[in-house]
């Protein structure tokens, strides 16, 4: 999953979310002067699309050089995340992830 999450973090979810959602996310990042919201957003998107993505990811054989997934399956997982992006509301998703972590900690 690290290879899948890296573009989310590097590009600030651009291409994975519709532009209004990216702007909301970046607004929170700039207002808080903290990029950790990107990690929370990446976790939220992976949790949201996890079952769909895991069904697409197939382990490579030993000849794959130690990579966990083939390139084609990672592209498929990215396609799943971006194809369902029009209905994603990233800020409530981030809040749900943060509140779930807080609730588990008590």
TATABEL-V137001 format. One record per pair of residues at least 24 apart in sequence whose ideal C-beta (glycine too) atoms are under 8 Angstrom apart, sorted by sequence separation. I is the first residue (numbers start at 1). J is the second residue. If there is no record, write none. Layout:
[[I/J] [I/J]]
//
This chain:
[[53/77] [56/80] [13/38] [12/38] [53/80] [13/41] [17/45] [49/77] [52/80] [53/81] [9/38] [13/42] [16/45] [8/38] [9/39] [49/80] [13/45] [49/81] [8/41] [9/42] [8/42] [49/84] [45/81] [5/42] [8/45] [48/88] [5/46] [4/46] [45/88] [1/46] [45/90] [48/93] [44/90] [45/93] [4/53] [41/90] [44/93] [44/94] [47/97] [41/93] [44/96] [41/94] [44/97] [40/94] [43/97] [37/94] [40/97] [40/98] [16/78] [28/91] [3/67] [21/85] [3/68] [16/81] [25/90] [3/69] [16/82] [24/90] [25/91] [28/94] [15/82] [18/85] [21/88] [24/91] [17/85] [18/86] [21/89] [16/85] [21/90] [25/94] [4/74] [18/88] [3/74] [7/78] [17/88] [4/77] [17/90] [4/78] [13/90]]
//
